[in-house]
Amino acid sequence: MSLYVDIEKNLGSFCLKAKFEAGDETISLLGASGCGKSLTLRCIAGIETPDKGRIVVDGITLFDSEKKINLTPQERRTGLMFQNYALFPNMTVLQNIRAGARREKDRQKRENMVQSVMENFGLTEFASRCPHQLSGGQQQRVALARILVSSPRILLLDEPFSALDSHLRFMLEREVRHVIRRFGKTVVLVSHDRDEVFRMSDSIAIMDGGRIEAIGPRGDVFRDPQTRRGAILTGCKNVSAIERLENGQILAVDWGIRLNVPNLKDDTTAVGVRMKTISPGPGENGCRCRVVEEIENPFSYTIMLEPLNTQCTVPMGWELLKKDWKVLRGEEMEIHIPAEAILQLRDQ
């Protein structure tokens, strides 16, 4: 199975230009609200029509503006799960899932498919209930079962966990990962949650302003998000603009400190430092800082640091375990930033 997307859609104040490919894997579109993630899914599913471009799934062209191809959503056989699950409220669980199997004309085969998917998703005991009688997790299972019983070519998940509390989200993520493995084809997941994306995905595409800024295996994208927006979306809290100095050094303008950054790229306009990569004590890229705030988290502290004798305009955040901060706690302290921990970023 493979997916190829290269589309453009102009909505006046917003223009989507999305281009990416995926194989038999889960690829996530990670971005803030309004960046074009869900619009991309709707274009793949055939709910929205791009102005130009191509969409191909497993060698079957779903859309091609030059060749005037635009298959209907039914012809595309894409399994799109909406944020609100879009179950039929006046139908039972059994009837909802049967609706997903309507493409199969053989009545007995259709019923076997329905019963099999209900057993696999643990829904048999809820067969006669309506959606409003189910929990959020049960509704999600019904929505997935209804999609998969239709034998889709590709699975599209639009913020599938956004309405769930953290415990239920964790449990259902595990279930969905098992479903994805059994599905064995291309899955496109849309989310603004970096942790969810990391746990669920093989590849990640970072979207901003209707464009994909970075794409690659999940580990590579988190190690090198490439852009300022990509760093923020992957959880980097410390980002500063830079000025280039002599001898390969830079000035991190927001923090007012000089840093050595080996192999500085020509297009680097900012640097990022993840909060957990700052180290205590002297070392390369070291500075003495004043503690301006302690923020207590359930299992750690976030310490806001302001380098001394600098033009610091934005404090740096440093996260460390509670037991470690109890040992190090003070009004001032020496810290250092290993060169390999510095992210080189461009504006776009």
URKAQUI-V921342 format. One record per residue. N is the residue number from 1. PSI is psi in whole degrees, 0 to 359 (* if undefined). OMEGA is omega in radians with two decimals (* if undefined). NEAR is the number of other C-alpha atoms within 12 Angstrom. Layout:
BEGIN
n:N psi:PSI omega:OMEGA near:NEAR
n:N psi:PSI omega:OMEGA near:NEAR
END
This chain:
BEGIN
n:1 psi:144 omega:3.10 near:23
n:2 psi:157 omega:3.12 near:27
n:3 psi:133 omega:3.05 near:33
n:4 psi:125 omega:3.14 near:28
n:5 psi:127 omega:3.03 near:32
n:6 psi:93 omega:-2.98 near:29
n:7 psi:157 omega:3.02 near:37
n:8 psi:141 omega:3.05 near:30
n:9 psi:123 omega:-3.10 near:28
n:10 psi:120 omega:3.11 near:19
n:11 psi:25 omega:-3.12 near:16
n:12 psi:273 omega:-3.14 near:7
n:13 psi:353 omega:-3.11 near:10
n:14 psi:136 omega:3.13 near:17
n:15 psi:123 omega:3.10 near:23
n:16 psi:127 omega:3.01 near:34
n:17 psi:93 omega:-3.05 near:31
n:18 psi:129 omega:3.09 near:39
n:19 psi:121 omega:3.09 near:31
n:20 psi:165 omega:3.09 near:33
n:21 psi:156 omega:3.09 near:32
n:22 psi:152 omega:3.09 near:33
n:23 psi:214 omega:3.08 near:24
n:24 psi:79 omega:-3.03 near:26
n:25 psi:173 omega:2.99 near:31
n:26 psi:118 omega:3.07 near:40
n:27 psi:132 omega:-3.12 near:40
n:28 psi:139 omega:2.98 near:48
n:29 psi:109 omega:-3.07 near:55
n:30 psi:124 omega:3.13 near:52
n:31 psi:168 omega:3.12 near:36
n:32 psi:167 omega:3.10 near:25
n:33 psi:137 omega:3.10 near:21
n:34 psi:8 omega:-3.10 near:22
n:35 psi:352 omega:3.11 near:29
n:36 psi:6 omega:-3.10 near:36
n:37 psi:304 omega:-3.09 near:38
n:38 psi:326 omega:3.08 near:37
n:39 psi:320 omega:3.09 near:36
n:40 psi:316 omega:3.10 near:42
n:41 psi:316 omega:-3.11 near:39
n:42 psi:328 omega:3.07 near:29
n:43 psi:319 omega:3.11 near:39
n:44 psi:320 omega:-3.10 near:48
n:45 psi:343 omega:-3.14 near:39
n:46 psi:7 omega:3.10 near:30
n:47 psi:326 omega:3.02 near:25
n:48 psi:149 omega:3.14 near:25
n:49 psi:120 omega:3.09 near:32
n:50 psi:159 omega:3.06 near:35
n:51 psi:327 omega:3.13 near:22
n:52 psi:163 omega:3.06 near:27
n:53 psi:194 omega:-3.10 near:30
n:54 psi:146 omega:2.99 near:36
n:55 psi:122 omega:-3.10 near:41
n:56 psi:130 omega:3.08 near:34
n:57 psi:118 omega:3.09 near:33
n:58 psi:43 omega:3.10 near:24
n:59 psi:356 omega:3.14 near:15
n:60 psi:121 omega:-3.12 near:23
n:61 psi:117 omega:3.11 near:29
n:62 psi:326 omega:-3.13 near:38
n:63 psi:135 omega:3.06 near:36
n:64 psi:108 omega:-3.06 near:28
n:65 psi:325 omega:-3.13 near:21
n:66 psi:322 omega:-3.12 near:15
n:67 psi:4 omega:3.12 near:14
n:68 psi:38 omega:3.08 near:16
n:69 psi:129 omega:3.10 near:22
n:70 psi:85 omega:-3.12 near:30
n:71 psi:149 omega:3.08 near:28
n:72 psi:161 omega:3.08 near:19
n:73 psi:323 omega:3.14 near:23
n:74 psi:320 omega:-3.14 near:21
n:75 psi:332 omega:-3.09 near:23
n:76 psi:332 omega:-3.12 near:31
n:77 psi:51 omega:3.05 near:30
n:78 psi:132 omega:-3.12 near:40
n:79 psi:98 omega:-3.11 near:39
n:80 psi:121 omega:3.06 near:42
n:81 psi:118 omega:-3.11 near:36
n:82 psi:165 omega:3.12 near:30
n:83 psi:322 omega:-3.11 near:25
n:84 psi:10 omega:3.07 near:24
n:85 psi:337 omega:3.03 near:31
n:86 psi:41 omega:3.05 near:23
n:87 psi:152 omega:3.09 near:34
n:88 psi:114 omega:-3.01 near:24
n:89 psi:335 omega:-3.10 near:18
n:90 psi:7 omega:3.13 near:16
n:91 psi:151 omega:3.05 near:21
n:92 psi:173 omega:3.07 near:27
n:93 psi:313 omega:-3.14 near:40
n:94 psi:316 omega:-3.12 near:35
n:95 psi:322 omega:3.08 near:29
n:96 psi:315 omega:-3.10 near:36
n:97 psi:323 omega:3.05 near:43
n:98 psi:324 omega:3.12 near:37
n:99 psi:328 omega:3.11 near:27
n:100 psi:339 omega:-3.09 near:34
n:101 psi:10 omega:-3.00 near:32
n:102 psi:343 omega:3.13 near:24
n:103 psi:332 omega:3.13 near:23
n:104 psi:120 omega:-3.05 near:19
n:105 psi:332 omega:3.13 near:13
n:106 psi:116 omega:-3.01 near:12
n:107 psi:315 omega:-3.11 near:14
n:108 psi:319 omega:3.12 near:14
n:109 psi:320 omega:3.12 near:17
n:110 psi:317 omega:-3.12 near:23
n:111 psi:324 omega:3.09 near:24
n:112 psi:319 omega:3.11 near:18
n:113 psi:316 omega:-3.13 near:31
n:114 psi:313 omega:-3.12 near:36
n:115 psi:322 omega:-3.13 near:27
n:116 psi:314 omega:-3.10 near:23
n:117 psi:328 omega:3.09 near:34
n:118 psi:321 omega:3.09 near:32
n:119 psi:315 omega:-3.12 near:21
n:120 psi:327 omega:-3.10 near:21
n:121 psi:7 omega:3.11 near:32
n:122 psi:40 omega:-3.05 near:22
n:123 psi:359 omega:-3.05 near:31
n:124 psi:318 omega:-3.09 near:23
n:125 psi:346 omega:-3.14 near:16
n:126 psi:12 omega:-2.99 near:26
n:127 psi:324 omega:-3.05 near:28
n:128 psi:1 omega:-3.12 near:19
n:129 psi:154 omega:3.04 near:24
n:130 psi:162 omega:-3.07 near:23
n:131 psi:322 omega:-3.09 near:31
n:132 psi:349 omega:3.11 near:19
n:133 psi:5 omega:-3.09 near:18
n:134 psi:156 omega:3.02 near:23
n:135 psi:169 omega:3.11 near:18
n:136 psi:320 omega:3.12 near:26
n:137 psi:320 omega:3.11 near:34
n:138 psi:321 omega:3.08 near:32
n:139 psi:320 omega:3.13 near:40
n:140 psi:320 omega:3.11 near:40
n:141 psi:321 omega:3.10 near:38
n:142 psi:317 omega:-3.14 near:45
n:143 psi:317 omega:3.11 near:42
n:144 psi:318 omega:3.14 near:46
n:145 psi:319 omega:3.14 near:46
n:146 psi:323 omega:3.12 near:41
n:147 psi:311 omega:-3.01 near:40
n:148 psi:334 omega:3.11 near:39
n:149 psi:343 omega:3.12 near:39
n:150 psi:2 omega:-3.14 near:34
n:151 psi:61 omega:-3.10 near:28
n:152 psi:156 omega:3.07 near:33
n:153 psi:332 omega:-3.06 near:35
n:154 psi:150 omega:-3.13 near:41
n:155 psi:128 omega:-3.11 near:48
n:156 psi:120 omega:-3.06 near:42
n:157 psi:114 omega:-3.08 near:42
n:158 psi:100 omega:-3.14 near:36
n:159 psi:57 omega:-2.98 near:35
n:160 psi:343 omega:-3.07 near:40
n:161 psi:8 omega:-2.97 near:38
n:162 psi:332 omega:-3.06 near:26
n:163 psi:9 omega:-3.03 near:22
n:164 psi:151 omega:3.05 near:22
n:165 psi:167 omega:-2.96 near:15
n:166 psi:320 omega:-3.12 near:16
n:167 psi:313 omega:3.14 near:13
n:168 psi:323 omega:3.10 near:20
n:169 psi:315 omega:-3.14 near:26
n:170 psi:315 omega:-3.12 near:21
n:171 psi:317 omega:-3.09 near:20
n:172 psi:330 omega:3.03 near:29
n:173 psi:317 omega:3.13 near:31
n:174 psi:315 omega:3.13 near:19
n:175 psi:315 omega:-3.10 near:25
n:176 psi:323 omega:3.08 near:33
n:177 psi:320 omega:3.09 near:26
n:178 psi:319 omega:3.11 near:17
n:179 psi:316 omega:-3.12 near:25
n:180 psi:318 omega:3.12 near:30
n:181 psi:319 omega:3.10 near:20
n:182 psi:326 omega:-3.13 near:18
n:183 psi:314 omega:3.00 near:28
n:184 psi:16 omega:3.14 near:22
n:185 psi:191 omega:-3.13 near:29
n:186 psi:133 omega:3.06 near:35
n:187 psi:131 omega:3.06 near:44
n:188 psi:120 omega:-3.12 near:48
n:189 psi:132 omega:3.08 near:48
n:190 psi:132 omega:-3.14 near:45
n:191 psi:157 omega:2.98 near:41
n:192 psi:4 omega:-3.07 near:35
n:193 psi:110 omega:-3.04 near:30
n:194 psi:323 omega:-3.14 near:31
n:195 psi:317 omega:3.11 near:23
n:196 psi:315 omega:-3.14 near:32
n:197 psi:317 omega:-3.12 near:38
n:198 psi:319 omega:-3.12 near:32
n:199 psi:326 omega:-2.98 near:24
n:200 psi:341 omega:-2.86 near:38
n:201 psi:156 omega:2.90 near:37
n:202 psi:317 omega:3.12 near:31
n:203 psi:156 omega:-3.13 near:33
n:204 psi:136 omega:2.99 near:46
n:205 psi:121 omega:3.12 near:46
n:206 psi:124 omega:-3.12 near:48
n:207 psi:142 omega:3.03 near:42
n:208 psi:131 omega:3.10 near:33
n:209 psi:33 omega:3.10 near:25
n:210 psi:3 omega:-3.11 near:33
n:211 psi:154 omega:3.06 near:33
n:212 psi:117 omega:-3.06 near:35
n:213 psi:328 omega:-3.13 near:34
n:214 psi:147 omega:3.14 near:37
n:215 psi:144 omega:3.11 near:32
n:216 psi:183 omega:3.05 near:29
n:217 psi:146 omega:-3.00 near:24
n:218 psi:318 omega:-3.13 near:31
n:219 psi:320 omega:3.14 near:19
n:220 psi:319 omega:-3.12 near:18
n:221 psi:321 omega:3.12 near:32
n:222 psi:326 omega:3.11 near:33
n:223 psi:324 omega:-3.08 near:29
n:224 psi:81 omega:-3.09 near:34
n:225 psi:348 omega:2.96 near:40
n:226 psi:319 omega:-3.09 near:36
n:227 psi:160 omega:3.10 near:36
n:228 psi:315 omega:3.14 near:36
n:229 psi:322 omega:3.12 near:35
n:230 psi:321 omega:3.12 near:43
n:231 psi:315 omega:-3.13 near:39
n:232 psi:317 omega:-3.11 near:35
n:233 psi:331 omega:3.11 near:38
n:234 psi:11 omega:2.96 near:41
n:235 psi:8 omega:3.12 near:30
n:236 psi:119 omega:-3.08 near:35
n:237 psi:339 omega:-3.12 near:29
n:238 psi:107 omega:3.12 near:38
n:239 psi:132 omega:-3.12 near:36
n:240 psi:143 omega:2.95 near:40
n:241 psi:160 omega:-3.09 near:30
n:242 psi:158 omega:2.88 near:32
n:243 psi:137 omega:3.14 near:23
n:244 psi:132 omega:3.14 near:24
n:245 psi:181 omega:3.11 near:17
n:246 psi:165 omega:3.07 near:12
n:247 psi:29 omega:3.07 near:14
n:248 psi:8 omega:3.11 near:17
n:249 psi:162 omega:3.01 near:20
n:250 psi:159 omega:2.97 near:33
n:251 psi:118 omega:3.02 near:28
n:252 psi:99 omega:-2.92 near:37
n:253 psi:315 omega:-3.06 near:29
n:254 psi:329 omega:-3.11 near:26
n:255 psi:344 omega:3.11 near:36
n:256 psi:25 omega:-3.11 near:28
n:257 psi:151 omega:3.07 near:35
n:258 psi:142 omega:3.14 near:32
n:259 psi:144 omega:2.97 near:39
n:260 psi:122 omega:3.14 near:30
n:261 psi:100 omega:-3.12 near:33
n:262 psi:145 omega:3.07 near:19
n:263 psi:49 omega:-3.13 near:17
n:264 psi:127 omega:-3.10 near:27
n:265 psi:151 omega:-3.11 near:18
n:266 psi:328 omega:-3.06 near:12
n:267 psi:8 omega:3.13 near:18
n:268 psi:125 omega:3.13 near:27
n:269 psi:352 omega:-3.13 near:27
n:270 psi:164 omega:3.05 near:38
n:271 psi:154 omega:3.09 near:48
n:272 psi:148 omega:3.10 near:49
n:273 psi:118 omega:3.12 near:42
n:274 psi:145 omega:-2.98 near:35
n:275 psi:329 omega:-3.09 near:31
n:276 psi:354 omega:-3.10 near:27
n:277 psi:354 omega:3.03 near:26
n:278 psi:139 omega:-3.09 near:35
n:279 psi:148 omega:3.10 near:30
n:280 psi:156 omega:3.05 near:31
n:281 psi:176 omega:-3.14 near:19
n:282 psi:157 omega:3.12 near:17
n:283 psi:186 omega:-3.12 near:18
n:284 psi:145 omega:-3.10 near:23
n:285 psi:46 omega:-3.10 near:31
n:286 psi:156 omega:3.05 near:24
n:287 psi:156 omega:3.07 near:31
n:288 psi:135 omega:-3.01 near:28
n:289 psi:155 omega:3.00 near:33
n:290 psi:135 omega:3.09 near:26
n:291 psi:118 omega:-3.10 near:27
n:292 psi:343 omega:3.13 near:22
n:293 psi:142 omega:2.97 near:22
n:294 psi:125 omega:3.11 near:25
n:295 psi:117 omega:-3.09 near:21
n:296 psi:125 omega:3.01 near:18
n:297 psi:172 omega:-3.13 near:13
n:298 psi:320 omega:-3.05 near:11
n:299 psi:6 omega:-3.10 near:14
n:300 psi:175 omega:2.99 near:20
n:301 psi:144 omega:2.91 near:25
n:302 psi:118 omega:-3.09 near:30
n:303 psi:123 omega:3.11 near:37
n:304 psi:123 omega:-3.02 near:29
n:305 psi:140 omega:3.08 near:36
n:306 psi:112 omega:3.14 near:31
n:307 psi:138 omega:-3.11 near:33
n:308 psi:149 omega:3.04 near:24
n:309 psi:38 omega:3.12 near:14
n:310 psi:172 omega:3.05 near:21
n:311 psi:51 omega:-3.10 near:17
n:312 psi:127 omega:3.09 near:23
n:313 psi:340 omega:3.14 near:20
n:314 psi:117 omega:3.12 near:23
n:315 psi:154 omega:3.06 near:32
n:316 psi:142 omega:3.07 near:41
n:317 psi:138 omega:-3.14 near:35
n:318 psi:122 omega:-3.12 near:37
n:319 psi:131 omega:3.10 near:33
n:320 psi:159 omega:-3.10 near:30
n:321 psi:153 omega:-3.11 near:22
n:322 psi:319 omega:-3.11 near:20
n:323 psi:327 omega:3.13 near:13
n:324 psi:321 omega:3.14 near:18
n:325 psi:328 omega:3.11 near:25
n:326 psi:329 omega:3.12 near:15
n:327 psi:321 omega:-3.01 near:11
n:328 psi:345 omega:-2.95 near:21
n:329 psi:134 omega:3.10 near:22
n:330 psi:171 omega:3.14 near:19
n:331 psi:331 omega:3.08 near:19
n:332 psi:155 omega:3.09 near:22
n:333 psi:158 omega:3.08 near:27
n:334 psi:133 omega:3.04 near:27
n:335 psi:163 omega:3.03 near:31
n:336 psi:158 omega:-3.08 near:33
n:337 psi:105 omega:3.13 near:35
n:338 psi:138 omega:-3.09 near:26
n:339 psi:324 omega:-3.10 near:27
n:340 psi:347 omega:-3.14 near:24
n:341 psi:355 omega:-3.09 near:28
n:342 psi:123 omega:3.10 near:38
n:343 psi:129 omega:3.04 near:42
n:344 psi:126 omega:-2.99 near:39
n:345 psi:150 omega:2.97 near:35
n:346 psi:165 omega:-3.07 near:28
n:347 psi:320 omega:3.14 near:24
n:348 psi:* omega:* near:23
END
